């Protein structure tokens, strides 16, 4: 089905993104997966060609245009290039709203130019060893002491955790206020007591640095508070729809790419003297997947349009996130099966896609949490 949400400027931007990835990323990504991290140089290279700072005002070095369609283009092309180690989507889709909408003028001038150039890599630290999707269960504390907050706690599964120069930490500033006692603090590289643990060994996303972080009596200046004290939970809830749509965008693009590759493979792979695409089981399965991916794409494109109009609801974002991430896992699994034994070999892209897709239904809120959100919206 023909997509209708993009204009000529988005198509030209897509060509630029694809060319950058082909030149700067694809030839090196295998080595980055072995290293477990993407070098900082690729971040600054991306900044130079305008892949970062989307939605950031021009005066701070950004694109000057708030249009999520550009974000979607970057995410989709990254998926098509199998460049799952890049943390650009986190920077553009997740972090940019915090860095643009919640910062003071002083903070904007201090952080946004580097954020847009790729010299300042960011991360957000929500998840803890004992608190994942339940953000109200966090135990990290930040106690006001004069002009500082004294931060103590642990975070885990933090994307960009090794490379990050600035980490937005979700902490409890009032232990008796429940959801109204949570605040967001920007912790910067080099602050005493801020330590990075292991670069975690994951099933997939091998080139993406995902780390454990610890904070031991870290003195964070009050000038590094994002938004309002005690309003951190509200700030998070207001920005989670875009994060969840971002996951839906990536899930759908990944499913589309692998489905197309598998269709081509089935036309070439011969079994019992004929291509496996000639078997009815193969045709029916691919027809099913093609239909479901088209339906997902239609819903996601509609959600992108609503987000650009500030009309995407929490419930609709949750629907997109859980459905598309589960569909991506289904598509990768069925496509691997159609590759037979070769699908289990890492030299075939479907094996890596299968590994990388598994996290989609977990991070950003698990499928179960997304269904709970949708169920509550039904009055259940």
C-alpha positions in Angstrom: 0.0 0.0 0.0 1.4 3.4 -1.0 2.5 5.5 1.9 1.2 9.1 1.9 2.8 10.8 4.9 6.1 11.9 3.4 6.9 14.9 1.2 9.8 15.5 -1.1 12.0 16.9 1.6 11.6 13.7 3.6 12.5 11.6 0.5 15.6 13.7 0.0 16.5 13.3 3.6 16.0 9.6 3.4 18.5 9.4 0.5 21.0 11.3 2.6 20.5 9.0 5.7 20.9 5.9 3.5 24.1 7.2 1.9 25.6 8.1 5.3 24.8 4.6 6.7 26.2 2.9 3.6 29.4 4.9 3.8 30.1 5.3 7.5 28.3 2.5 9.3 27.6 -0.7 7.3 31.2 -1.5 6.5 32.2 -1.3 10.2 29.1 -2.6 12.0 30.4 -6.1 12.3 33.5 -5.0 14.1 31.4 -2.8 16.4 29.3 -5.8 17.3 32.5 -7.7 18.2 33.7 -4.7 20.2 30.3 -4.2 21.9 30.3 -0.5 21.3 30.0 2.1 18.5 32.9 4.6 18.4 32.2 8.2 19.2 33.5 9.3 15.9 30.4 8.0 14.1 28.3 10.2 16.4 30.1 13.4 15.4 30.1 12.3 11.7 26.3 11.9 12.0 26.0 15.3 13.6 27.8 16.9 10.7 25.3 15.6 8.1 22.3 16.5 10.2 21.2 13.1 11.5 21.2 14.4 15.1 19.5 17.3 16.8 16.1 16.7 15.1 13.6 19.0 16.6 16.3 21.1 18.3 16.0 24.9 17.5 18.6 26.1 15.0 20.1 28.6 17.4 21.4 25.6 19.4 22.7 23.7 16.3 19.7 21.6 15.6 17.4 21.0 12.6 15.1 23.8 13.7 12.1 21.7 12.5 9.9 19.7 14.8 8.5 17.0 12.5 8.6 13.4 13.7 8.6 12.2 10.1 12.3 13.1 9.9 12.9 11.0 13.0 11.0 8.1 11.5 13.2 8.3 8.3 16.3 7.9 10.4 14.9 5.0 12.4 13.6 3.2 9.3 16.9 3.5 7.4 18.9 2.3 10.4 16.7 -0.8 10.5 17.1 -1.4 6.8 20.8 -1.2 7.2 20.8 -3.7 10.1 22.7 -1.0 12.1 21.2 -1.9 15.4 24.1 -0.7 17.4 23.5 3.0 16.7 21.9 4.9 19.6 20.8 7.8 17.4 17.1 6.9 17.8 17.4 7.2 21.6 19.1 10.6 21.2 16.5 11.9 18.7 13.3 10.3 19.7 13.6 9.8 23.5 16.1 12.3 24.7 15.4 15.3 22.5 11.9 16.1 24.1 13.5 16.2 27.5 16.5 18.3 26.4 14.4 20.8 24.5 11.1 21.0 26.4 12.3 20.7 30.0 15.5 22.7 30.0 16.1 26.3 31.1 17.8 28.8 28.7 21.1 28.2 30.5 20.8 24.5 30.2 19.9 24.7 26.5 23.0 26.8 25.8 25.2 24.4 27.8 24.0 21.1 26.4 22.1 21.4 23.1 24.9 22.4 20.7 26.9 19.3 21.7 23.7 17.2 21.7 23.1 18.2 18.1 26.7 17.8 16.9 27.1 14.3 18.4 29.8 15.5 20.8 27.4 15.1 23.8 25.9 11.6 23.9 22.9 11.2 26.2 21.0 8.5 28.0 18.0 8.2 30.3 18.3 6.0 33.5 14.9 4.8 34.5 15.2 1.0 35.0 16.6 -0.4 38.3 17.5 -3.9 39.3 14.2 -4.1 41.2 12.1 -1.7 39.2 11.5 -2.1 35.4 8.2 -1.1 33.9 7.0 0.0 37.4 8.5 3.5 37.5 6.8 4.3 40.8 8.8 1.5 42.4 12.2 3.2 41.9 14.6 3.4 44.9 17.2 5.8 43.7 17.2 8.9 45.9 18.2 12.5 45.6 18.3 14.5 48.8 18.7 18.3 48.7 21.7 19.6 50.4 22.3 23.3 50.0 22.8 24.0 46.3 23.1 20.3 45.4 21.2 17.1 45.3 23.0 14.1 46.8 22.2 11.2 44.5 22.4 7.5 45.6 21.2 4.4 43.7 21.7 1.9 40.9 20.3 1.7 37.4 20.6 -1.1 34.8 19.9 -1.8 31.1 20.8 1.7 30.2 21.2 2.3 26.5 24.2 4.5 25.6 25.4 3.8 29.2 29.1 3.6 28.4 29.3 6.4 25.8 26.9 8.8 27.5 28.2 12.2 28.6 24.9 13.2 30.2 22.5 10.8 31.9 19.0 11.9 32.9 18.4 10.0 36.1 15.0 9.3 37.5 15.3 9.7 41.3 13.0 10.0 44.3 13.3 13.5 45.8 10.5 13.0 48.3 10.1 9.5 49.7 6.6 10.2 51.1 5.0 11.7 48.0 4.6 8.7 45.8 4.5 9.5 42.1 4.7 13.2 43.1 8.1 12.7 44.7 10.0 11.8 41.6 12.4 14.3 39.8 14.8 14.2 36.8 18.4 15.1 37.3 21.1 15.5 34.6 24.3 13.7 35.8 27.4 14.6 33.8 30.4 12.5 32.9 33.2 12.9 35.6 30.9 13.8 38.5 32.5 12.1 41.6 30.6 9.0 42.7 29.1 8.4 39.2 30.4 5.0 38.1 29.7 2.8 35.1 29.5 -1.0 35.5 29.6 -3.7 33.0 28.8 -3.2 29.3 26.1 -5.9 29.4 26.3 -9.0 27.3 22.9 -9.2 25.5 21.2 -11.7 23.2 21.0 -9.1 20.4 21.9 -5.4 19.8 25.5 -6.5 20.2 27.1 -3.2 19.1 24.8 -1.1 21.3 26.5 -0.2 24.7 24.0 -1.1 27.4 25.4 -0.6 30.9 24.8 -0.7 34.7 25.2 2.7 36.4 25.8 3.4 40.0 25.6 6.7 42.0 27.3 7.0 45.4 26.8 10.4 47.1 27.0 12.1 43.7 26.5 15.8 44.2 24.4 17.1 41.4 24.0 20.8 41.2 20.4 22.1 41.5 21.1 23.8 38.2 21.0 20.3 36.6 17.3 19.6 37.6 15.2 19.0 34.5 11.7 20.4 34.6 10.1 20.8 38.0 11.1 19.1 41.3 8.4 16.4 42.1 7.0 16.4 38.6 9.4 13.8 37.1 6.7 11.1 36.8 4.5 13.6 34.9 7.3 14.6 32.7 8.0 10.9 31.9 4.4 10.1 31.2 4.0 13.0 28.8 6.9 11.8 26.7 6.5 8.1 26.8 4.0 8.0 23.8 6.8 9.3 21.4 9.2 6.7 22.8 6.7 3.9 22.3 5.9 5.1 18.8 9.6 5.1 18.1 9.7 1.4 19.0 6.7 0.7 16.8 8.3 2.5 13.9 11.5 0.5 14.2 9.6 -2.8 14.7 7.6 -2.2 11.6 10.5 -1.1 9.5 12.5 -4.2 10.6 9.7 -6.5 9.8 9.2 -4.9 6.3 12.9 -5.3 5.5 13.2 -8.9 6.6 10.0 -9.9 4.9 11.3 -8.4 1.6 14.6 -10.2 2.0 12.9 -13.5 2.8 10.6 -13.3 -0.2 13.7 -12.8 -2.4 15.3 -15.8 -0.7 12.3 -18.0 -1.2 12.3 -17.3 -4.9 15.9 -18.5 -5.2 16.1 -21.4 -2.7 15.3 -24.7 -4.4 13.9 -27.7 -2.6 12.7 -30.9 -4.3 13.5 -29.4 -7.6 11.6 -26.2 -7.3 11.8 -22.8 -5.5 10.2 -23.0 -2.0 8.1 -20.0 -3.0 6.2 -22.4 -5.3 4.9 -24.4 -2.2 1.5 -23.3 -1.0 2.5 -23.3 2.6 5.2 -20.7 1.8 2.9 -18.6 -0.3 0.2 -18.6 2.4 2.6 -17.8 5.2 4.2 -14.9 3.3 0.8 -13.6 2.3 -0.2 -13.6 5.9 2.9 -11.7 7.0 2.6 -9.2 4.2 -0.9 -8.4 5.1 -0.2 -8.0 8.8 2.9 -5.8 8.1 0.8 -3.6 5.8 -1.9 -3.2 8.4 0.8 -2.3 11.0 2.4 0.2 8.7 -1.0 1.9 8.1 -1.6 2.3 11.9 2.0 3.5 12.5 1.8 6.1 9.8 -1.5 7.3 11.2 0.1 7.5 14.7 3.0 9.6 13.3 0.5 12.0 11.8 -1.3 12.3 15.2 2.0 12.8 17.0 2.9 15.7 14.7 -0.5 17.2 15.7 0.1 16.6 19.4 -2.9 14.3 19.4 -1.3 10.8 19.9 -2.8 9.4 23.1 -1.0 7.2 25.6 -3.5 4.4 24.8 -2.9 4.6 21.0 0.8 4.7 21.5 0.6 1.6 23.7 -1.5 -0.2 21.0 1.1 0.6 18.4 4.0 -0.4 20.6 2.7 -3.8 21.7 1.2 -4.9 18.4 4.1 -3.9 16.2 6.8 -5.3 18.5 5.0 -8.6 18.8 4.5 -8.6 15.0 8.2 -8.0 14.5 9.1 -11.0 16.6 6.5 -13.1 14.7 7.9 -12.0 11.3 11.5 -12.6 12.3 10.7 -16.1 13.6 8.7 -17.2 10.6 11.3 -15.7 8.2 14.0 -17.6 10.0 12.0 -20.8 9.6 11.7 -20.3 5.9 15.5 -20.0 5.7 15.8 -23.4 7.2 19.2 -24.3 8.6 20.8 -21.3 7.0 18.5 -19.0 9.1 20.3 -20.3 12.2 23.7 -19.1 10.8 24.9 -15.7 11.8 26.2 -15.0 8.2 22.5 -14.6 7.2 20.9 -11.3 8.1 17.7 -13.0 9.4 19.6 -14.6 12.3 20.8 -11.2 13.6 17.4 -9.6 12.9 15.7 -12.4 14.9 18.1 -11.7 17.9 17.8 -7.9 17.7 14.0 -7.9 17.5 13.4 -9.8 20.7 13.9 -6.8 23.0 11.3 -4.7 21.2 8.4 -6.2 23.2 10.2 -5.6 26.5 11.9 -2.2 26.6 9.8 1.0 26.6 7.2 -0.9 28.6 6.5 -4.6 28.2 3.7 -6.0 26.1 1.9 -6.9 29.3 2.1 -3.3 30.6 0.9 -1.9 27.2 -2.1 -4.2 27.3 -2.8 -3.0 30.9 -2.8 0.6 29.7 -5.2 -0.3 26.9 -7.4 -2.3 29.2 -7.7 0.6 31.7 -8.7 2.9 28.9 -11.6 0.6 28.2 -12.8 1.1 31.8 -11.8 -2.4 32.8 
